[in-house]
């Protein structure tokens, strides 16, 4: 049972965000259900009832929630929620589901009846909501607002937002202790985990440990620790030797204390010659004997015997997985599942694991005892149905890199950017760290690279795969597919605009400043995407750079960046506009007043 036709799905990925919103609104009203084989669902998260009779999936591509009766393997209900579903949870009484739609900016409450689902309310939060957790008494929902850098507190009785708790940047996934008192939040923008006291509704402390792309989180059974998979960037030059040593990008699982701030503990996941990329989902068995992590970039489950895992703090965890684990198949083993495994949930029998497999459009059931897939619940076609879908599979595949250490997604999270400046030596030099550019709207914003020397996007893709990832030479059809996927990457609705899309008053004043000769912004940042595609020398050059001048990056969605300027020296728009790239430096005119600066920032955030 599906909700859209293939033609409608292509519209969602190809049309503007505004059209996407109108389209989804119409579907919310109509609730139609076409054939299941016609489109991709891409389940990204799942949850199930305690009796394991029912399982529910949040489907990223189709924007739907599926209700599966497990004994009969039947999808009994499926309804449209909104584009880019991220997370799903059941309320403690199991009578309702909570889902986040990152592009619509909604938390949706769905009532669960015997064999059907009904939308109760959409609560608009904005700012790309992702992870969600519900208090044990069912009174409160906590939602990570990725681009507001806060946790929204929602009263599940009045269905209203009652507070927002400031944390660190890019909170994406979170987990709540069983007593509901502490919330652990993975904040990928500031590369660590925040611990929040839910009674005082304040961040108690932040544990930073250079973590990018923090995945889904769990709390230990005793409530003392939070676990999260993550990747680390080690700032070493991209060479075969450095990659194989784990000195470029590597995968980890972290464990942090919740009762006090202490150094993180971690284990490494990568095996020499057969690394792990993009760890995402995490689960601990009910009997506490097993910890399972999905390696979404290498299409497998990593299974660890939990009680004696060799977590290390100072002096660890080493560049590669602990040798004792690798040499003991009773303590660690890998189960290939294909596709892109994401969220995982354990069965009460401590043996079976439910896996949301994004690229295979299915929920898989894996037995740890037999170490294989024992059942599959299809939610769409198993094979790619379009060139863009095939390109999406390449984008998320770590096996396109040397020894599968990382994927395109590892640096361009979900086609966007990450929190670090990296030395990819794309310009032919080493030691010239560059901010990772967003890939949203990238096919329309050439030339490419910070210096704008790359005029051919096909050549740019080939160079990235073979030079930055040191992978095998891609086939021409792989490049075609990858570009087709990149064409689907568009910006989400801007949360800094009014509900009708218009500019608030401060942003209107900022627009005048932006286009004024005094600020000089529009000289380089012009056109639909606020980039003129020309090379400009603006006084930011470094001697080590291989080229002179810079290609102004698009300013669309500029509010959602962790680093600014080519070398990532600025971490806020205010820093950009008051330091070496200030309007004074760019235009040579007098400095902006404090009011003009504030208005200009408001306008930039609205782009």
Residue pairs with C-beta under 8 A, 6 or more apart in sequence:
1 33
1 36
1 66
1 75
1 77
1 78
2 33
2 34
2 35
2 36
2 37
2 38
2 39
2 41
2 62
2 64
2 78
2 380
3 27
3 31
3 32
3 33
3 34
3 62
3 63
3 64
3 78
3 79
3 80
4 12
4 27
4 34
4 38
4 39
4 62
4 80
5 34
5 38
5 39
6 38
6 39
6 385
6 386
8 23
8 27
8 39
9 39
9 40
9 61
9 62
10 386
11 19
11 20
11 23
12 20
12 23
12 24
12 61
12 63
12 83
13 61
13 388
13 488
14 487
14 488
15 23
16 490
17 103
17 490
17 491
17 492
17 493
18 493
18 501
20 83
20 103
21 104
21 493
24 63
24 80
24 82
24 83
24 104
27 80
28 80
28 82
28 119
31 79
31 80
33 78
36 75
36 378
36 379
36 380
37 380
37 381
39 61
39 62
39 380
39 381
39 385
40 61
40 62
40 361
40 380
40 381
40 385
40 389
41 57
41 59
41 60
41 61
41 62
41 64
41 66
41 361
41 379
41 380
42 59
42 60
42 61
42 62
42 358
42 359
42 361
42 380
43 57
43 58
43 59
43 60
43 66
43 342
43 343
43 356
43 357
43 358
43 361
43 362
43 363
43 379
44 58
44 59
44 60
44 85
44 86
44 87
44 342
44 343
44 356
44 358
45 57
45 58
45 85
45 86
45 87
45 88
45 216
45 342
45 343
45 356
46 55
46 56
46 57
46 58
46 88
46 343
46 345
46 354
46 356
46 363
47 55
47 56
47 88
47 89
47 90
47 97
47 345
48 54
48 55
48 56
48 70
48 90
48 345
48 354
49 55
49 90
49 94
50 94
50 348
52 70
52 347
52 348
53 69
53 70
53 71
54 67
54 68
54 69
54 70
55 67
55 68
55 70
55 354
55 363
55 377
56 65
56 66
56 67
56 68
56 88
56 90
56 97
57 65
57 66
57 68
57 88
57 356
57 363
57 379
58 65
58 81
58 85
58 86
58 87
58 88
58 99
58 100
59 65
59 66
59 85
59 379
60 84
60 85
60 86
60 358
62 80
62 380
63 80
63 81
63 82
63 83
63 84
63 85
63 101
64 78
64 79
64 80
64 81
64 85
65 78
65 79
65 81
65 85
65 88
65 97
65 99
65 110
65 117
66 75
66 77
66 78
66 379
67 75
67 76
67 77
67 78
67 112
67 115
67 116
67 117
68 74
68 75
68 76
68 363
68 377
69 75
69 76
69 115
70 377
73 375
73 377
75 379
76 115
76 116
77 115
77 116
77 117
78 117
79 110
79 117
79 118
79 119
81 99
81 101
81 106
81 108
81 110
81 119
82 101
82 103
82 104
82 106
82 108
82 122
83 101
83 103
83 104
84 101
84 102
84 103
84 104
84 492
85 99
85 100
85 101
85 102
86 100
86 101
86 102
86 129
86 130
86 131
87 99
87 100
87 130
87 131
87 132
87 173
88 97
88 98
88 99
88 132
89 97
89 98
89 132
89 133
89 134
90 96
90 97
90 112
90 134
91 97
91 98
91 134
91 138
91 156
92 134
92 136
92 137
92 138
93 138
94 112
95 111
95 112
96 109
96 110
96 111
96 112
96 120
97 109
97 110
97 112
97 117
98 107
98 108
98 109
98 110
98 132
98 134
98 141
99 107
99 108
99 110
99 132
100 106
100 107
100 108
100 129
100 130
100 131
100 132
100 143
101 108
101 129
102 128
102 129
102 130
102 146
102 492
103 128
103 492
103 493
104 122
104 124
104 493
105 124
105 125
105 126
105 127
105 128
105 129
105 492
105 493
105 495
106 122
106 123
106 124
106 125
106 129
107 122
107 123
107 125
107 129
107 132
107 141
107 143
107 152
107 154
108 119
108 121
108 122
108 123
109 119
109 120
109 121
109 122
109 123
109 156
109 159
110 117
110 118
110 119
110 120
111 117
111 118
111 119
111 120
120 159
121 159
123 154
123 159
123 160
123 161
125 143
125 145
125 152
125 161
126 145
126 148
126 495
127 145
127 146
127 147
127 148
127 150
127 495
128 145
128 146
128 147
128 492
128 495
128 560
129 143
129 144
129 145
129 146
129 152
130 143
130 144
130 146
130 171
130 172
130 173
131 143
131 144
131 171
131 172
131 173
131 174
131 185
131 186
131 216
131 217
132 141
132 142
132 143
132 144
132 174
133 141
133 142
133 174
133 175
133 176
133 183
134 140
134 141
134 142
134 156
134 176
135 141
135 142
135 176
135 180
135 198
136 178
136 179
136 180
137 180
138 156
139 155
139 156
139 157
140 153
140 154
140 155
140 156
140 180
140 198
141 153
141 154
141 156
142 151
142 152
142 153
142 154
142 174
142 176
142 183
142 198
143 151
143 152
143 154
144 151
144 171
144 172
144 173
144 174
144 185
145 151
145 152
145 164
145 171
146 170
146 171
146 172
147 170
147 495
147 559
147 560
148 164
148 495
149 166
149 167
149 168
149 169
149 170
149 171
149 187
149 189
150 164
150 165
150 166
150 167
150 171
151 164
151 165
151 167
151 171
151 174
151 183
151 185
151 196
152 161
152 163
152 164
153 161
153 162
153 163
153 164
153 165
153 201
154 160
154 161
154 162
155 161
155 162
163 201
165 196
165 201
165 202
165 203
166 203
167 185
167 187
167 194
167 196
167 203
167 206
168 185
168 187
168 189
168 190
168 192
168 194
168 203
168 206
169 187
169 188
169 189
169 190
169 419
169 562
170 187
170 188
170 189
170 190
170 419
170 562
171 185
171 186
171 187
171 194
172 186
172 187
172 188
172 214
173 185
173 186
173 214
173 215
173 216
173 217
173 228
174 183
174 184
174 185
174 186
174 217
175 183
175 184
175 216
175 217
175 218
175 219
175 226
176 182
176 183
176 184
176 198
176 219
177 183
177 219
177 223
177 258
178 219
178 223
179 223
180 198
181 197
181 198
181 199
182 195
182 196
182 197
182 198
182 204
182 223
182 258
183 195
183 196
183 198
184 193
184 194
184 195
184 196
184 217
184 219
184 226
184 228
184 256
184 258
185 193
185 194
185 195
185 196
186 193
186 211
186 214
186 215
186 217
186 228
186 230
187 193
187 194
187 206
187 214
188 211
188 212
188 213
188 214
188 413
188 418
188 419
189 419
189 562
190 206
190 208
190 419
191 208
191 209
191 210
191 211
191 212
191 419
191 420
192 206
192 207
192 208
192 209
192 210
192 211
193 206
193 207
193 209
193 211
193 214
193 217
193 226
193 228
193 254
193 256
193 264
194 203
194 205
194 206
194 207
195 203
195 204
195 205
195 206
195 207
195 226
195 256
195 258
195 261
196 202
196 203
196 204
197 203
197 204
205 260
205 261
207 256
207 261
207 262
207 264
209 254
209 263
209 264
209 266
210 232
210 233
211 228
211 230
211 231
211 232
211 252
211 254
212 230
212 231
212 232
212 233
212 418
212 419
212 420
213 230
213 231
213 278
213 410
213 413
213 418
214 228
214 229
214 230
215 228
215 229
215 230
215 279
215 280
215 281
215 282
216 228
216 229
216 280
216 281
216 282
216 343
217 226
217 227
217 228
217 282
218 226
218 227
218 282
218 283
218 284
219 225
219 226
219 227
219 258
220 226
220 227
220 255
220 284
221 284
221 288
223 258
224 257
224 258
224 259
225 255
225 256
225 257
225 258
226 255
226 256
226 258
227 253
227 254
227 255
227 282
227 284
227 291
228 253
228 254
228 256
228 282
229 251
229 252
229 253
229 254
229 269
229 279
229 280
229 281
229 282
229 293
230 251
230 252
230 253
230 254
230 279
231 249
231 250
231 251
231 252
231 278
231 279
231 406
231 410
232 249
232 250
232 251
232 252
233 248
233 249
233 418
233 420
233 422
234 242
234 246
234 247
234 248
234 249
234 250
235 422
235 423
235 433
236 242
236 247
236 248
236 423
237 423
237 425
237 430
237 431
238 248
238 423
238 424
238 425
238 467
238 468
238 470
240 402
240 470
242 248
243 249
243 401
243 402
243 403
243 405
243 470
244 272
244 273
244 402
244 403
245 319
246 268
246 270
246 275
246 319
246 320
246 405
247 319
248 405
248 406
249 277
249 405
249 406
249 410
249 411
250 268
250 269
250 270
250 275
250 319
250 405
251 268
251 269
251 270
251 275
251 276
251 277
251 278
251 279
251 295
252 266
252 267
252 268
252 269
252 279
252 317
253 266
253 267
253 269
253 279
253 282
253 291
253 293
254 264
254 265
254 266
255 264
255 265
255 266
255 311
256 262
256 264
256 265
262 313
263 313
263 314
264 313
265 311
265 312
265 313
265 316
265 317
266 311
266 312
266 313
266 316
266 317
267 304
267 309
267 310
267 311
267 312
267 317
267 321
267 322
267 325
268 317
268 318
268 319
268 320
268 321
268 322
269 276
269 279
269 293
269 295
269 302
269 321
270 276
270 319
270 320
270 321
270 405
271 320
271 321
271 326
272 320
272 403
273 403
274 403
274 404
275 298
275 398
275 403
275 404
275 405
276 295
276 297
276 298
276 300
276 302
276 398
276 404
277 295
277 296
277 297
277 298
277 398
277 401
277 404
277 405
277 406
277 407
277 410
278 295
278 296
278 297
278 298
278 396
278 398
278 406
278 407
278 409
278 410
279 293
279 294
279 295
279 296
279 302
280 293
280 294
280 295
280 296
280 341
280 342
280 343
281 292
281 293
281 294
281 296
281 341
281 342
281 343
281 344
281 355
281 356
282 291
282 292
282 293
282 294
282 344
283 291
283 292
283 344
283 345
283 346
283 353
284 290
284 291
284 292
284 306
284 346
285 291
285 292
285 306
285 346
285 350
286 346
286 348
286 350
287 350
288 306
288 307
289 305
289 306
289 307
289 350
290 303
290 304
290 305
290 306
290 346
290 350
290 368
291 303
291 304
291 305
291 306
291 309
292 301
292 302
292 303
292 304
292 344
292 346
292 353
292 368
293 301
293 302
293 304
293 344
294 300
294 301
294 302
294 341
294 342
294 343
294 344
294 355
295 301
295 302
295 334
295 341
295 398
296 340
296 341
296 342
296 358
296 396
297 340
297 396
297 397
297 398
297 399
297 404
297 406
297 407
297 409
297 410
298 398
298 399
298 404
299 336
299 337
299 338
299 339
299 340
299 341
299 397
300 334
300 335
300 336
300 337
300 341
301 334
301 335
301 337
301 341
301 344
301 353
301 355
301 366
302 332
302 334
303 332
303 333
303 334
303 335
303 368
303 371
304 325
304 331
304 332
305 330
305 331
305 332
308 331
309 325
310 317
310 322
310 324
310 325
311 317
312 318
321 332
324 331
325 331
325 332
326 332
333 371
335 366
335 368
335 371
335 372
335 373
337 355
337 357
337 364
337 366
337 373
338 357
338 359
338 360
339 357
339 358
339 359
339 360
339 362
340 357
340 358
340 359
340 360
340 393
340 396
341 355
341 356
341 357
341 358
341 364
342 355
342 356
342 357
342 358
343 355
343 356
344 353
344 354
344 355
344 356
345 353
345 354
346 352
346 353
346 354
347 353
347 354
347 365
351 367
351 368
351 369
352 365
352 366
352 367
352 368
352 374
353 365
353 366
353 368
354 363
354 364
354 365
355 363
355 364
355 365
355 366
356 363
357 363
357 364
358 396
359 392
359 393
359 396
360 382
361 378
361 379
361 380
361 381
361 382
362 376
362 377
362 378
362 379
362 380
362 382
363 376
363 377
363 379
364 373
364 375
364 376
364 377
365 373
365 374
365 375
365 376
365 377
366 372
366 373
366 374
367 373
367 374
384 390
384 392
384 393
386 484
387 480
387 481
387 484
388 481
388 484
388 485
388 487
388 488
389 485
390 481
390 484
390 485
391 478
391 480
391 481
391 482
391 483
391 484
391 485
391 486
392 485
392 488
394 400
394 408
394 474
394 478
394 481
394 482
394 485
395 407
395 408
395 409
395 415
395 482
395 485
396 407
396 408
396 409
397 407
398 404
398 405
398 406
398 407
398 410
399 471
400 407
400 408
400 465
400 469
400 471
400 472
400 474
401 407
401 469
401 470
401 471
402 469
402 470
402 471
406 469
407 469
408 464
408 469
408 482
409 415
410 418
411 417
411 418
411 422
411 436
411 468
412 418
412 436
412 438
412 439
415 438
415 439
415 440
415 486
415 489
416 438
416 439
416 440
416 560
417 435
417 436
417 437
417 438
417 439
417 561
417 562
418 436
418 562
419 562
419 563
420 436
420 562
420 563
420 568
421 433
421 434
421 435
421 436
421 563
421 567
421 568
422 433
422 434
422 436
423 430
423 431
423 432
423 433
423 434
424 434
424 464
424 467
424 468
425 432
425 467
426 434
426 449
426 463
426 464
426 467
426 468
427 434
427 449
427 450
427 451
427 453
427 545
427 546
427 547
428 546
429 544
429 545
429 546
431 544
432 542
432 544
432 545
432 546
432 567
433 567
433 568
434 450
434 566
434 567
434 568
435 450
435 561
435 563
435 564
435 565
435 566
435 567
435 568
437 450
437 553
438 553
438 554
438 557
438 561
439 486
439 489
440 489
440 490
440 491
440 556
440 557
441 489
441 490
441 491
441 529
441 554
441 556
442 448
442 457
442 486
442 489
443 457
443 483
443 486
443 487
444 528
444 529
445 529
445 531
445 533
445 554
446 454
446 455
446 457
446 533
447 453
447 454
447 455
447 533
447 551
448 454
448 455
448 457
448 460
448 551
449 460
449 551
450 550
450 551
450 553
450 566
451 535
451 545
451 546
451 547
451 548
451 549
451 550
451 551
452 533
452 534
452 535
452 549
452 550
452 551
453 547
454 460
454 463
457 483
458 479
458 483
461 474
461 479
461 482
461 483
462 473
462 474
462 479
465 471
465 473
465 474
466 472
466 473
466 474
474 482
491 556
491 557
492 557
494 557
494 559
494 605
494 606
494 607
496 504
496 507
496 559
496 602
496 605
496 606
497 503
497 504
497 507
497 606
498 504
503 511
503 603
503 606
504 602
504 606
506 598
506 599
506 602
506 603
507 599
507 602
507 603
507 605
507 606
508 603
509 599
509 602
509 603
510 599
510 600
510 601
510 602
510 603
510 604
510 606
511 603
513 519
513 521
513 592
513 596
513 599
513 600
513 603
514 521
514 522
514 525
514 600
514 603
514 604
515 521
515 522
517 587
517 589
518 583
518 587
518 589
518 590
518 592
519 583
519 586
519 587
519 592
519 596
519 600
520 583
520 586
520 587
520 589
521 583
521 586
521 600
523 586
524 531
524 532
524 534
524 536
524 538
524 552
525 531
525 532
525 552
525 555
526 532
529 554
529 555
529 556
530 552
530 554
530 555
530 556
530 607
531 551
531 552
531 553
531 554
531 555
532 552
533 551
534 551
534 552
535 548
535 549
535 550
535 551
536 549
536 550
536 551
536 552
537 548
537 549
537 550
538 550
538 581
538 585
538 586
539 580
539 585
540 550
540 565
540 566
540 567
540 580
540 581
541 548
541 549
542 567
550 566
555 604
555 607
556 607
557 607
558 564
558 573
558 604
558 605
558 607
559 573
559 604
559 605
559 606
559 607
562 571
563 569
563 570
563 571
564 570
564 571
564 572
564 573
564 575
564 576
565 576
565 580
565 581
569 579
569 580
570 576
570 579
570 581
573 601
573 604
573 605
574 597
574 601
576 582
577 583
577 592
577 597
577 600
577 601
578 597
582 591
582 592
583 589
583 591
583 592
583 600
584 590
584 591
584 592
592 600
